[in-house]
């Protein structure tokens, strides 16, 4: 199996760092890249081939993923909200993608179990309604993981200090999915 990993937002935060915690300065692009690279290491150690791309161009991300021969696509992000009390983990899949929903459930379960974050559940992106570009423009089962809220003090602490645990959970979610798919054949 090959996994295409997409840490969200622009490399080095230029021009778009994604969400930022105004008090600590923690940036989504930095968390996503650290978690993505560590997840890549865990997956490689488990014998899973990976490709990783962080780019500010959603078109480039999708085109590169679609030509990569990857079996699944995982985009890694941090959530943010005006309300500081908003917290937790959610994982998005594309409407109509059974395998995408399976993958989202596997990753969501591992993250919530490992880090004890609030389980906001698996969400479905519907093209033309709330479709997330990378989910609706990739050819393989795809998910977008919102690890936790960078704007919530408790979640921010996890994002700042538990990046390795987040990466391990993402990687375990991928290998759980792989086992489900292999078990189903």
Secondary structure, 3 states (H helix, E strand, C coil): CEEEEEECCCHHHCCCCCCECCCCCCEHHHHHHHHHHHHHHHHHHCCCEEEECCCCCHHHHHHHHHCCCCCEEEEEEEECCCCCCCCCEEEEEECCCHHHHHHHHHHHHHHHHHHCCCEEEEEEECCCCCCCHHHHCCCCEEEEEEEEECCCHHHHHHHHHCHHHHHHHHHHHHHHHHHHHHHHC
